[in-house]
Amino acid sequence: MGIWWRWSWRDLRSRWVQVTAIAFIIAVGSGTYSGLSSTAQWRRASYDASYARLRMYDLRVELAAGSFVDDEALRAVGRNLQHRGVLGAAST
């Protein structure tokens, strides 16, 4: 075990530039990944808050997880409303 530590320390001292560069690259990559991956939840909440303030949605339909409805079928329901004039636009 002592030989391994001496060899590692000798190698570290002779290649300190490479070791420092590798450590820097790992630190930047790890920080960037964690920073960018943690914004997804905030981004969804921010979108919902922005849409609510702008009153973009008068009617919003959400489906249960794993379910599927054809977007044209939802539009057909909107076209068949008793008061069709209340539906100004539909998008998916």
C-alpha positions as CSV (number, residue, x, y, z in Angstrom):
1,M,0.0,0.0,0.0
2,G,2.9,2.4,0.8
3,I,4.4,1.9,-2.7
4,W,1.0,2.7,-4.3
5,W,0.8,6.0,-2.3
6,R,4.4,7.0,-3.1
7,W,3.9,6.2,-6.8
8,S,0.6,8.2,-6.9
9,W,2.1,11.2,-5.1
10,R,5.1,11.2,-7.5
11,D,2.8,11.0,-10.5
12,L,0.6,13.8,-9.1
13,R,3.6,16.1,-8.6
14,S,5.0,15.5,-12.1
15,R,1.6,15.9,-13.8
16,W,0.0,18.6,-11.7
17,V,-1.1,20.7,-14.7
18,Q,-3.0,17.8,-16.2
19,V,-4.5,16.8,-12.8
20,T,-5.6,20.4,-12.3
21,A,-7.1,20.7,-15.8
22,I,-9.1,17.4,-15.4
23,A,-10.4,18.5,-11.9
24,F,-11.5,21.8,-13.4
25,I,-13.3,20.2,-16.3
26,I,-15.1,17.8,-14.0
27,A,-16.1,20.6,-11.6
28,V,-17.4,22.8,-14.5
29,G,-19.3,19.8,-16.1
30,S,-20.9,18.8,-12.8
31,G,-21.9,22.3,-11.9
32,T,-23.4,22.9,-15.3
33,Y,-25.3,19.7,-15.3
34,S,-26.8,20.3,-11.8
35,G,-27.6,23.9,-12.6
36,L,-29.4,23.2,-15.8
37,S,-31.2,20.1,-14.6
38,S,-32.6,21.8,-11.6
39,T,-34.4,24.5,-13.6
40,A,-37.1,22.2,-15.0
41,Q,-39.5,22.4,-12.0
42,W,-39.0,26.1,-11.7
43,R,-39.6,26.6,-15.5
44,R,-42.9,24.8,-15.4
45,A,-44.1,26.8,-12.3
46,S,-42.9,30.0,-14.0
47,Y,-44.8,29.2,-17.2
48,D,-48.0,28.5,-15.3
49,A,-47.7,31.7,-13.3
50,S,-47.0,33.8,-16.4
51,Y,-50.0,32.3,-18.2
52,A,-52.2,32.9,-15.2
53,R,-51.2,36.6,-15.0
54,L,-51.7,37.1,-18.8
55,R,-55.1,35.2,-18.6
56,M,-54.0,33.2,-21.6
57,Y,-56.1,30.3,-20.7
58,D,-59.9,30.6,-20.3
59,L,-60.3,26.9,-20.5
60,R,-57.4,24.5,-20.0
61,V,-57.8,20.7,-20.4
62,E,-55.4,18.4,-18.7
63,L,-55.5,14.6,-19.2
64,A,-54.5,12.0,-16.6
65,A,-51.0,10.7,-16.8
66,G,-50.7,8.0,-19.5
67,S,-53.9,8.8,-21.2
68,F,-54.2,9.9,-24.8
69,V,-56.9,11.9,-26.7
70,D,-56.5,12.9,-30.3
71,D,-56.2,16.7,-30.6
72,E,-58.8,16.8,-33.4
73,A,-61.3,15.1,-31.1
74,L,-60.9,17.8,-28.5
75,R,-61.3,20.5,-31.2
76,A,-64.5,18.7,-32.3
77,V,-65.9,18.9,-28.8
78,G,-65.2,22.7,-28.9
79,R,-66.9,23.1,-32.2
80,N,-70.0,21.3,-30.9
81,L,-70.4,23.6,-27.9
82,Q,-73.8,25.2,-27.5
83,H,-72.2,28.7,-27.6
84,R,-69.5,28.3,-30.2
85,G,-68.6,31.9,-30.1
86,V,-67.0,31.5,-26.7
87,L,-64.2,29.4,-28.2
88,G,-61.9,31.9,-29.9
89,A,-59.0,29.6,-30.6
90,A,-57.6,26.1,-30.0
91,S,-54.0,25.0,-30.0
92,T,-52.1,21.9,-28.9
